[in-house]
Amino acid sequence: MNRQHEPDLRRVTFLDSSGVHAVLRAHRRSRELKRYMAVMPGKDVSRRILELTGVLDLLEVEPTQATVV
């Protein structure tokens, strides 16, 4: 079975290297298990940090009403 995992980061107000690392670990584990993972980073803190670190380019991003302009 190919389950989905979609971490919702839209309400995150603080994201440091530990949080970025947790997202990367989850992404890597999903790939190992051949499962789909897409993050919902929202428009604020989490999206900006993931963009600055280059991590957002590695992830599938789930479009939501919060991210659609």
N, CA, C and O of each residue as an XYZ file, in Angstrom:
276
protein
N       0.844     -1.182      0.000
C       0.000      0.000      0.000
C       0.889      1.246      0.000
O       1.870      1.323      0.739
N       0.535      2.196     -0.823
C       1.314      3.422     -0.944
C       0.593      4.551     -0.213
O      -0.217      5.258     -0.812
N       0.874      4.722      1.049
C       0.195      5.735      1.863
C       0.773      7.117      1.627
O       1.898      7.273      1.152
N      -0.018      8.105      1.969
C       0.406      9.500      1.866
C       0.731     10.055      3.240
O       0.148      9.658      4.249
N       1.674     10.979      3.253
C       2.007     11.703      4.477
C       2.137     13.165      4.074
O       2.932     13.505      3.198
N       1.357     14.027      4.714
C       1.353     15.440      4.348
C       1.497     16.312      5.591
O       0.496     16.763      6.148
N       2.738     16.555      6.035
C       2.928     17.429      7.202
C       2.395     18.837      6.920
O       2.722     19.442      5.899
N       1.588     19.335      7.819
C       0.990     20.664      7.693
C       1.792     21.643      8.549
O       1.699     21.623      9.776
N       2.574     22.493      7.899
C       3.436     23.450      8.596
C       2.863     24.862      8.567
O       3.567     25.816      8.898
N       1.607     25.012      8.179
C       1.031     26.348      8.012
C       0.963     27.154      9.298
O       0.985     28.383      9.245
N       0.882     26.508     10.444
C       0.790     27.242     11.712
C       2.128     27.342     12.442
O       2.186     27.846     13.564
N       3.178     26.875     11.825
C       4.497     26.922     12.454
C       4.951     28.373     12.556
O       4.909     29.112     11.573
N       5.388     28.782     13.754
C       5.858     30.157     13.962
C       7.359     30.218     14.181
O       7.937     31.304     14.208
N       8.003     29.054     14.339
C       9.450     28.999     14.533
C       9.950     27.697     13.940
O       9.401     26.632     14.222
N      10.986     27.773     13.120
C      11.561     26.581     12.508
C      13.067     26.758     12.469
O      13.580     27.603     11.735
N      13.783     25.955     13.262
C      15.241     26.032     13.271
C      15.810     24.808     12.557
O      15.078     24.058     11.911
N      17.114     24.619     12.680
C      17.771     23.518     11.977
C      17.246     22.154     12.418
O      17.229     21.215     11.622
N      16.822     22.034     13.662
C      16.254     20.762     14.136
C      14.952     20.446     13.409
O      14.705     19.298     13.037
N      14.129     21.454     13.209
C      12.875     21.261     12.487
C      13.105     20.932     11.022
O      12.433     20.068     10.458
N      14.058     21.623     10.408
C      14.401     21.351      9.012
C      14.914     19.919      8.890
O      14.555     19.197      7.959
N      15.757     19.516      9.838
C      16.297     18.156      9.833
C      15.174     17.122      9.979
O      15.206     16.079      9.325
N      14.195     17.400     10.821
C      13.062     16.482     10.999
C      12.273     16.332      9.698
O      11.849     15.230      9.350
N      12.080     17.431      8.989
C      11.377     17.377      7.700
C      12.182     16.537      6.709
O      11.617     15.720      5.981
N      13.500     16.738      6.680
C      14.352     15.967      5.773
C      14.361     14.481      6.126
O      14.332     13.632      5.235
N      14.400     14.164      7.416
C      14.357     12.754      7.845
C      13.044     12.103      7.411
O      13.037     10.977      6.913
N      11.941     12.813      7.602
C      10.633     12.280      7.197
C      10.579     12.068      5.685
O      10.040     11.069      5.208
N      11.137     13.006      4.946
C      11.181     12.894      3.483
C      12.002     11.674      3.064
O      11.576     10.891      2.215
N      13.173     11.522      3.664
C      14.042     10.387      3.336
C      13.359      9.062      3.685
O      13.402      8.112      2.904
N      12.734      9.005      4.852
C      12.059      7.776      5.286
C      10.883      7.445      4.362
O      10.658      6.279      4.040
N      10.149      8.448      3.944
C       9.039      8.225      3.011
C       9.536      7.623      1.709
O       8.913      6.719      1.151
N      10.661      8.131      1.230
C      11.232      7.591     -0.011
C      11.684      6.154      0.166
O      11.481      5.320     -0.717
N      12.306      5.859      1.324
C      12.743      4.488      1.603
C      11.567      3.521      1.607
O      11.682      2.390      1.132
N      10.441      3.966      2.141
C       9.243      3.126      2.235
C       8.361      3.219      0.992
O       7.288      2.619      0.933
N       8.832      3.983     -0.007
C       8.095      4.197     -1.253
C       6.696      4.749     -0.987
O       5.701      4.294     -1.551
N       6.661      5.736     -0.116
C       5.415      6.419      0.219
C       5.488      7.861     -0.246
O       6.566      8.447     -0.344
N       4.338      8.414     -0.525
C       4.246      9.795     -0.992
C       4.244     10.743      0.205
O       3.537     10.515      1.186
N       5.038     11.801      0.117
C       5.028     12.837      1.146
C       5.047     14.200      0.469
O       5.888     14.468     -0.388
N       4.122     15.046      0.858
C       4.086     16.429      0.378
C       3.860     17.323      1.581
O       2.994     17.040      2.410
N       4.622     18.394      1.688
C       4.463     19.309      2.820
C       3.493     20.428      2.455
O       3.314     20.764      1.284
N       2.881     20.988      3.474
C       2.037     22.171      3.333
C       2.730     23.281      4.115
O       2.439     23.471      5.296
N       3.655     24.029      3.471
C       4.443     25.009      4.215
C       3.757     26.336      4.493
O       4.279     27.128      5.277
N       2.628     26.608      3.895
C       1.982     27.900      4.129
C       2.740     29.028      3.447
O       3.471     28.793      2.485
N       2.571     30.253      3.942
C       3.175     31.422      3.296
C       4.238     32.095      4.143
O       4.961     32.957      3.642
N       4.355     31.731      5.407
C       5.189     32.511      6.310
C       6.500     31.828      6.670
O       7.291     31.474      5.796
N       6.716     31.652      7.951
C       7.999     31.209      8.492
C       8.495     29.907      7.875
O       9.614     29.852      7.365
N       7.682     28.869      7.914
C       8.168     27.574      7.440
C       8.550     27.616      5.965
O       9.578     27.058      5.581
N       7.747     28.263      5.141
C       8.080     28.351      3.716
C       9.391     29.113      3.512
O      10.241     28.681      2.734
N       9.557     30.220      4.190
C      10.761     31.042      4.020
C      12.020     30.274      4.428
O      13.022     30.303      3.713
N      11.972     29.591      5.565
C      13.127     28.823      6.027
C      13.433     27.679      5.066
O      14.594     27.446      4.730
N      12.410     26.968      4.625
C      12.630     25.866      3.690
C      13.155     26.371      2.348
O      13.931     25.674      1.694
N      12.751     27.559      1.929
C      13.288     28.163      0.701
C      14.752     28.547      0.884
O      15.590     28.222      0.042
N      15.063     29.238      1.983
C      16.433     29.702      2.230
C      17.433     28.558      2.327
O      18.576     28.691      1.890
N      17.009     27.442      2.894
C      17.905     26.298      3.058
C      17.968     25.421      1.813
O      18.793     24.510      1.741
N      17.114     25.683      0.841
C      17.089     24.871     -0.374
C      16.295     23.584     -0.224
O      16.191     22.805     -1.171
N      15.738     23.356      0.950
C      14.993     22.127      1.220
C      13.683     22.098      0.439
O      13.251     21.031      0.002
N      13.059     23.227      0.262
C      11.770     23.268     -0.436
C      11.895     22.721     -1.858
O      10.950     22.134     -2.385
N      13.060     22.912     -2.475
C      13.285     22.396     -3.828
C      13.306     20.868     -3.869
O      13.064     20.274     -4.919
N      13.592     20.232     -2.736
C      13.670     18.774     -2.669
C      12.323     18.116     -2.410
O      12.159     16.918     -2.639
N      11.358     18.899     -1.930
C      10.092     18.358     -1.461
C       8.959     18.590     -2.444
O       8.984     19.528     -3.240
N       7.973     17.720     -2.371
C       6.703     17.971     -3.040
C       5.945     18.948     -2.151
O       5.930     18.794     -0.930
N       5.325     19.935     -2.748
C       4.566     20.920     -1.981
C       3.093     20.759     -2.313
O       2.689     20.802     -3.475
N       2.306     20.574     -1.269
C       0.863     20.417     -1.424
C       0.226     21.796     -1.525
O       0.306     22.575     -0.576
N      -0.406     22.117     -2.655
C      -1.070     23.416     -2.753
C      -2.294     23.454     -1.843
O      -3.080     22.507     -1.802
N      -2.443     24.539     -1.127
C      -3.592     24.732     -0.248
C      -4.142     26.120     -0.502
O      -3.520     26.919     -1.203
N      -5.282     26.408      0.051
C      -5.837     27.749     -0.096
C      -4.920     28.783      0.524
O      -4.893     29.929      0.073
N      -4.168     28.407      1.548
C      -3.259     29.343      2.207
C      -2.080     29.694      1.318
O      -1.490     30.762      1.482
N      -1.717     28.814      0.369
C      -0.558     29.088     -0.472
C      -0.944     29.606     -1.848
O      -0.092     30.133     -2.563
N      -2.195     29.472     -2.232
C      -2.646     29.945     -3.533
C      -2.881     31.443     -3.462
O      -3.561     31.935     -2.561
N      -2.311     32.164     -4.422
C      -2.463     33.624     -4.441
C      -3.496     34.000     -5.474
O      -3.783     35.183     -5.659
